[in-house]
Amino acid sequence: MWITRDQKQYEWLTDIIQEVESKDASDLLDTHIFITQFPQKFDLRTTMLYICERHFQKVAGKSLFTGLRAVTHFGRPEFKSFFVSLTEEHAEVEKFGVFSCGPPPMTSCVEQTCAKLNKYEGASFLHHFENF
């Protein structure tokens, strides 16, 4: 998971993600990027990015702008429903590694969600994080 306010804030990371994706022959990596600007605050550029990105991801299975397999989401993530959707999409997976980096309130929210979901039978979520 990469959560950022706008596209420009994650562009520096795309080369690293691209390199990791190219070495992921077994399709193990599932990267999701969240751009958190609220829809009502989108400028024209961001709105066009949203429309083009959604369409291209559905058609080509990768980002129009970065070429990454990483899925780009718009808006703040709702962690519980997002993690549950991962267990449905990857039913064969028993352990999910969740990597997050950000301010303590955000990583704490991810940690609490992982802990809650780990109380139920099924896949477990192992959260690794850094705070800044």
N, C-alpha and C positions, 0 to 999 in steps of 0.2 A: 504494500500500500504506500502510495506517495500522495500526501494531501498538501495542497498548495492553493494560494489565493487565485493565481492566474497562470496561464500557460508559460509566460516568460520565466516564472520562478522555477519551473522544472526543466527547461530546455537544456541546462548544463548537465543534467543527469541522463539524457537520452542516449548519449554515446555509451555510457556504462551499461545501461539496460540492454541496448542493442547488442553489445558484445556478449553479455550473459545469455540473452535469447539465442544468439547464433551458436552457442556451445551447448544448448539445452536440447540435445538430440532426442531425449525421451519425453519431451514435452512436459517436464516436471514443474516448471515455473509458471505461475499465473499471477501476473502483475496488474494491479489496478491503480490508476491515477485519478485522483479526485481534485477538480478545480472548484473551489468553494465560493466563488463570487455568486451572489444571489441572482436568480434570473431577472428580477426587476431592476437590478443594477448593471446588467450586461450592457456594454456599449455595442455598437454595430459590429465591430470586428469580432468580439467574443460571441455574439449571436450567430454570425456567419460561421465561425469555427464550430460552434455547437451543431448547427444543422449539417454542415459538410462532414464533420467527424462522425456523427451518428450514422449517416447514410453509408459512408465509405466503410466503417467498421462492419456493418451488416453485410455488405457486398463482398469486400475483400478480406475480411478477417484481420485487418491491421489498420493502424492509424494512417490517415491521409497525410498528416503533417510530419510525423516522426518515422513512419515505416515500422513501428513497433507492433508486436502482437498485443502489448499491454492495452487493456481496455481503459478508455478515458470516460470518466463520469463527471457530470456537472452538478454541483450542489454539495452540501455537507453530507458525509456518510452517516447512515443509521447503522451502527456497527452490528447490532444483533441480527437484523434482517439480512445484512450483507453476508455475515458469516454463515447463517443458516442457508442462504442461497448457494454458498460455496459447497456445503456438505451435500446439497441436492445435485449440484452440477458434477461433483467429483465423489460420487457415492462410494467408490472403492478406496478412498483415502481414509486412513485411520488417524493420522496426525497432520495438522496444518501448522506450519511455521508462520507466525505473523510477525513482521518486522515493521516497527514504526519509529519515527524520530520526530521530536517536536517538543512543545512546551509541556510541562508536567500535567496540566489538566487534560490534555488530549491523550497522552500516553496512559494516564490513569484510567480514563474512560475505556480505552481499548483493553487494558488489563482487567478491569472489572467485568467487562463483557465476556472476555475469554474465561474468566473464573466462573461466571454464571453458567455459561454453556458447558463447561467441563463437568458440571454437577449432573448433567444428563447423560444417558447412555448414548454411545455413538462416538463420532470423531472427537479428538481432543485438540485444543488450540494452545500452542506453545508460543508465548509472546516474548519477543526480544525487542528491546528498545533503547534509545538514547534520548536524553533530554538536553535542551539548550535554553 
